[in-house]
């Protein structure tokens, strides 16, 4: 009976005692913080490897552990990093029928040597039937000019063909080359082993016919031969990186060009399957003449490709020769990089701990460690911040005002790199009339939407590039809210008010569905406001909301919708091809609304080949203006992203050309954590190593 | 008895197979894709997508995918689509924390359930019983996440005490005892909230069963022969009233490793519930297959165990 009584009364009593003691202990814990920064993260990284992961939780860790050849500055411009400097150049190759005609063309060029400087032409050599020109600046313009000047003899055109075969691409192309020596194939390139692309001399018809016949004879199913282009010459830009010497991996081994070559191999090899491969598909070859030199040759001028070299470099000495399962088991959970913090510990679903890298090339950080905690619940995130368990919190729009008014906090507010929009499916006749889209833009009260949906924390969007980027066009005036103008435009377009208050044209009511995804309250609010605003000008909108996966796979990617609410996030990249070029408007492509403007198509194509900064700004600005005027989307707003920290919990001491500069945490275009390497807790200021030690 | 157990085990095997089959089809036929990148990422080319599908056999017919998953599960080399690590390892590393949380929660719910149940039964109909009954029903009716939010917001506002995860972060602990108590605190709070529903349910079972027993003839006999009320309650009545509690232990087997998604998420506690939830959101088919299989097997084994225990405790029950 004693045992029973103990079980009934004793056990609960002990439990209560333990609970009280534990609670008391928790309230007594010191609030002195270690010299660390703790971050709360909703998700947990799947794997820490910059060439494989795509989740934001992983990239947060990777940005601290790894480094790239280039990086973005505080103003979001490309600048050298592991590469001490980089130089652009271009090789243009003309193909002539004979060696003599190539030499003759070179002679003509030599007589024009006065213009070489203007063309940035450095050298011209004849090799066999090829005339190779070496330019200081990539681009097509000067090569075209020269082509006109030297074409006394007809040059051989270059035909580029893409062949999809499914697999065994290398083997098939080798067999084809052996079987058809008459085609002069000067370049080849493989997309895994599934596709090959070749550049051959001559006309397109015979070679594509020969390829088709060859594949049929080899019984290759589902093959596809596509002539990509017929060119007058090959223009191949070259980027030369000079690497810093003496940079060490976090395990002490020196970083060399071998690591860059290995990273490139890993990005493009099928056994690794990197999702970032498409960024590197335009590379014809990557060479490493010395341990501190990397020379990258591109297949054609494509200036946005330069930004892909912000890609983090992975260590060859650790990963080379190991199968991907070894990577998964050993590297992806204890990575070694070149960044300011090195990986120390990962407790699944709890935290990832990164510690100061004392050998960081740009100077060891002040903080001892950065801890990234996994806190899946949004409210838990806020509570963790308020109990000082994490050092900052990404504030929801509704709470921003309260934190700004509170003396205890520092608030950092900046426009997010995204814009929200309502898209009209331009495949529908109703939306094809520009006046209708303009009317909708006048009818929707965006300032009011920002005021009520975002509590004022956002700005009206003026097109496809957000204002913080150097190539954005910030002269565009947003379309004002003007319902009367909207009504007039609809009347003008032939949509007259019907008896039930809804507009009608040729018997068709102005009525359509507006869809968005579940789980995003902001988008739901937007849809409701748009529905209400449009109703006031006689348009009937039905809002429907679907689960994300259904929304994407059934409607968005099949492009079977009437209108939708969505947002684009915008990387610091001016290439608008995938989202706005008319060739990208098929199912599973990203020109979702089916925008088609030949002028914009041309500008987008030219912009991709342009390397001159001023011209890029001019062209990107033009693209942004034309698309904004065309209103394929109702551009809504760019929300603010707001972070809050406890007042003065960190300061920054960073080197500048004028010496060390000590400031409170400051906002940059690249966010308030841009100088994380130089953050320190004021209470540890005395213990900080003397500044001279860390002079980078 | 042996006969019975063997027959039940065989039936269990067949059942587990069907459950895994049906759940696999439900999982894979749900819209959405297990791509690690967003469906709308403009930078992913078709060849990369095709290559990925090939790597994880997503291009195979669905029955073949089922076969490959099952084969991988039994040979132990089934890997998560998400991070490429063996699924059993992913589940295994969460086991200690999950067991700690669930054992704690079960001990709390059983001990407090017993205490409240016995107390209520002995005071049946009087005001303490009525009060406890109302509270019990309230605990059963109120959603756990709502109570949890109230509790953590309350503690944050009034005491500013950290309580998320498994320990306090960034603090310098004065001694080892303080650190141990900190662990205990981070375990006790979610376990208590997880146990609330259990306490309410257990106390109702025991109360009902005990009131019934106290009305039996042999209790009257015991009282008649002059035994004191304590002996009657604890020695005679209680023994016969805890049968529902013992047989309920079979049902605890799956609860031991099954997690609570909501409590684990709110408290950022690294348990199996969150693993499963995350796997559903990410369409990580291989992890889901393994979790479903293990859970189904445990539920069925738990049922079997309950039957056997029932026979062991109550000699009137014969297993044939």
Interface residues (C-beta under 8 A of the other chain):
Chain A: X1 X4 X5 X7 X8 X9 X11 X12 X15 X18 X19 X21 X22 X23 X25 X26 X27 X28 X29 X30 X31 X32 X33 X34 X36 X38 X44 X46 X47 X52 X53 X54 X55 X191 X192 X194 X195 X270 X273 X274 X275 X276 X277 X278 X279 X281 X324 X325 X327 X328 X329 X332 X333 X347 X348 X349 X350 X351 X371 X373 X374 X375 X376 X377 X379 X380 X383 X384 X386 X387 X388 X389 X390 X547 X548 X549 X550 X552 X553 X554 X556 X557 X578 X579 X590
Chain B: X30 X31 X32 X33 X36 X37 X38 X39 X40 X41 X42 X43 X44 X45 X47 X48 X50 X51 X52 X55 X79 X82 X83 X84 X85 X90 X93 X94 X107 X108 X111 X112 X114 X115 X118 X149 X152 X153 X156 X159 X160 X161 X162 X163 X164 X165 X166 X168 X169 X170 X171 X172 X173 X174 X178 X181 X182 X184 X185 X188 X192 X230 X231 X234 X235 X238 X265 X266 X267 X268 X270 X271 X274 X275 X278 X283
